């Protein structure tokens, strides 16, 4: 079950919530929060059967939505973790122009707001971040903004370095010029064939109505480049435990970024696992890769949370 009583607490009264999702569903019927700009963000909550031992916020990647993390969330609830997420501004069932954000920091601000709201409902529990791709950059910047707030971070193919094929000096310069004159020009959709070697998962992605297919706009590409610059500056501020999972054949997020993070982060507890030949979406890759990813995350988290019944004071 992906919606719980916890989600009800983030619903606005019906009379004050006439707003509808981009899919025309009234927000009053869905768990949601309202961010600092007054935009409605669709939320998901996966609640364990027993009292939660920790909280995990899941940060999804560019063009997708938090519903694609159902299997990972269910695995984590099996460890008695309360997992929660929202569709970032401009994504999925949240408001905002599709894949457009005026400043990348809005994503980080919204995550901190959501984390704070859930922590008020579940005081005293450690909080972990889990981020994939662009969501990995969001998780890194969120952790760097509050260095002592989080108990650990799981990164799956995070955006640390832009792919060299798409971020040559010329292309970056051209994008900056285009952003001044044609910010809404589409650079084309994400090539789904480079996401995973698992053809079934690629087909599921292609059929998902919540995936943004409008293509990456120049203005959003600039925000992703800004994010990469911010991430590089933020890495030395990371002191929390980190698990980083990366495919060697990732054509969207340069795998060299994984090594850069391992070298630059000040964390004493940091683990990197490279999957040879694997593509970008490791949690939806060939079965042997995905099974390993789930096991690595399960083991890593289990070793870093208190035993059942041992709840730290608020």
Residue pairs with C-beta under 8 A, 6 or more apart in sequence:
1 46
1 47
2 44
2 45
2 46
2 67
2 70
2 73
3 31
3 44
3 45
4 45
4 46
4 47
5 47
6 31
6 45
6 47
6 82
6 84
6 118
6 121
7 31
7 43
7 44
7 45
8 31
9 121
10 31
10 32
10 33
10 43
10 117
11 17
11 27
11 28
11 30
11 31
11 32
12 27
12 28
12 32
12 34
13 28
14 28
17 26
17 27
17 28
17 40
18 26
19 26
19 27
19 40
19 95
20 26
20 27
21 27
21 30
21 40
21 42
21 93
21 94
21 95
22 93
22 94
22 95
22 98
23 93
23 209
23 210
25 93
27 40
27 42
30 42
30 43
30 93
31 42
31 43
31 44
31 45
32 40
32 41
32 42
32 43
32 86
33 40
33 41
33 43
33 86
33 113
33 114
33 117
34 40
34 41
35 41
35 89
35 106
35 109
35 110
35 113
36 109
36 110
36 113
37 89
37 106
39 89
39 94
39 95
39 96
40 94
40 95
41 86
41 87
41 88
41 89
41 94
41 95
41 110
41 114
42 66
42 86
42 87
42 92
42 93
42 94
43 84
43 85
43 86
43 114
44 66
44 67
44 73
44 84
44 85
44 86
45 82
45 83
45 84
46 73
46 74
46 76
46 77
46 82
46 83
46 84
47 77
47 82
48 77
48 78
48 79
48 80
48 81
48 82
49 77
49 80
50 80
50 308
51 80
51 311
52 80
52 81
52 82
52 122
52 125
53 79
53 80
53 81
53 125
53 305
53 306
53 307
53 308
53 310
53 311
54 80
54 81
54 82
54 125
54 126
54 127
54 128
54 151
54 301
54 305
54 306
55 81
55 82
55 83
55 84
55 115
55 118
55 119
55 122
55 125
55 126
55 127
55 128
56 73
56 76
56 81
56 82
56 83
56 84
56 127
56 128
56 129
56 130
56 301
57 83
57 84
57 85
57 111
57 114
57 115
57 118
57 127
57 128
57 129
57 130
58 66
58 69
58 72
58 73
58 83
58 84
58 85
58 130
58 131
58 135
59 85
59 88
59 107
59 111
59 129
59 130
59 131
59 132
59 135
59 136
59 138
59 139
59 142
60 66
60 68
60 69
60 85
60 87
60 88
60 91
60 92
60 132
60 134
60 135
61 132
61 133
61 134
61 135
61 136
62 91
62 99
62 133
62 134
62 190
62 216
62 220
62 224
63 91
63 99
63 190
63 211
63 212
63 216
64 91
64 92
64 205
64 208
64 210
64 211
64 212
65 87
65 91
65 92
65 93
65 210
65 211
66 85
66 86
66 87
66 92
67 92
67 210
68 208
68 284
69 85
69 130
69 132
69 283
71 283
71 294
72 83
72 130
72 283
72 294
72 297
73 83
73 85
75 294
75 297
75 298
76 83
76 297
76 301
77 83
79 298
79 301
79 302
79 305
80 308
81 128
81 301
81 305
82 118
82 122
82 125
84 114
84 118
86 94
86 110
86 114
87 93
87 94
87 210
88 94
88 101
88 107
88 110
88 135
88 138
89 95
89 96
89 101
89 106
89 107
89 110
90 96
90 97
90 98
90 99
90 100
90 101
90 212
91 98
91 99
91 212
92 210
93 210
98 212
98 214
99 212
99 214
99 216
99 217
99 220
100 184
100 217
100 219
100 220
101 107
101 220
101 223
103 223
104 137
104 141
104 223
104 224
104 226
104 227
104 230
105 141
107 138
108 138
108 141
108 142
108 145
111 129
111 138
111 139
111 142
112 142
112 145
112 146
115 127
115 142
115 149
119 125
119 127
123 314
124 311
124 312
124 313
124 314
125 311
125 312
126 150
126 151
126 152
126 305
126 306
126 312
127 149
127 150
127 151
128 150
128 151
128 152
128 153
128 154
128 301
128 304
129 139
129 142
129 143
129 150
129 152
129 153
129 154
130 139
130 153
130 154
130 155
130 156
130 297
131 137
131 138
131 139
131 140
131 153
131 154
131 155
131 156
131 158
132 155
132 156
132 157
132 158
132 281
132 283
133 156
133 157
133 158
133 159
133 252
133 253
133 280
133 281
134 159
134 224
134 227
135 158
136 155
136 156
136 157
136 158
136 159
136 160
136 253
137 158
137 159
137 160
137 224
137 227
137 228
137 230
137 231
138 227
139 153
139 155
139 158
140 153
140 155
140 158
140 160
140 231
140 234
140 235
140 238
140 261
141 227
141 230
141 231
141 234
142 150
143 149
143 150
143 153
143 238
143 240
144 234
144 235
144 237
144 238
147 237
147 238
147 239
147 240
148 239
150 240
151 240
151 241
151 304
151 305
152 240
152 241
152 242
152 243
152 269
152 300
152 301
152 304
153 238
153 240
153 241
153 242
153 243
154 242
154 243
154 245
154 297
154 300
154 301
155 242
155 243
155 244
155 245
155 261
156 245
156 281
156 282
156 283
156 293
157 245
157 246
157 247
157 250
157 252
157 253
157 280
157 281
157 282
158 244
158 246
158 253
158 257
158 258
158 261
159 224
159 227
159 228
159 231
159 253
159 257
160 228
160 231
160 232
160 235
160 253
160 254
160 257
160 258
160 260
160 261
161 228
161 253
161 254
161 256
161 257
161 260
162 224
162 225
162 228
162 253
162 254
163 251
163 252
163 253
163 254
164 254
165 251
167 225
167 228
172 225
175 218
175 221
175 222
175 225
176 222
178 185
178 218
179 218
179 219
179 222
182 218
183 217
183 218
183 219
183 222
184 217
184 218
184 219
185 217
185 218
186 214
186 215
186 216
186 217
187 215
187 216
187 217
187 218
187 221
188 215
188 216
189 213
189 214
189 215
189 216
190 216
190 252
192 202
192 205
192 206
193 202
194 251
194 252
194 279
194 280
195 201
195 202
195 205
195 252
195 279
195 280
195 281
195 284
196 202
196 205
196 279
196 280
196 281
196 284
196 285
196 286
197 277
197 278
197 279
197 285
197 286
198 284
198 285
198 286
198 287
198 290
201 281
201 284
201 285
204 284
205 211
205 284
232 260
232 264
235 260
235 261
235 264
235 265
236 264
236 265
236 266
237 266
238 261
238 264
238 265
238 266
238 267
239 265
239 266
239 267
239 268
240 267
240 269
241 267
241 269
241 270
241 304
242 261
242 265
242 267
242 269
242 270
242 271
243 270
243 271
243 273
243 296
243 297
243 300
244 258
244 261
244 262
244 270
244 271
244 272
244 273
245 273
245 275
245 282
245 293
245 296
245 297
246 255
246 258
246 272
246 273
246 274
246 275
246 282
247 255
247 274
247 275
247 277
247 278
247 279
247 280
247 282
247 285
247 289
248 255
248 274
248 275
248 276
248 277
248 278
249 255
249 276
249 277
249 278
249 279
250 278
250 279
250 280
251 279
251 280
252 280
253 280
255 274
258 272
258 274
259 272
262 270
262 272
271 300
273 296
275 282
275 285
275 289
275 292
275 293
278 285
278 286
278 289
279 285
282 289
282 290
282 293
283 290
283 293
283 294
284 290
285 293
306 312
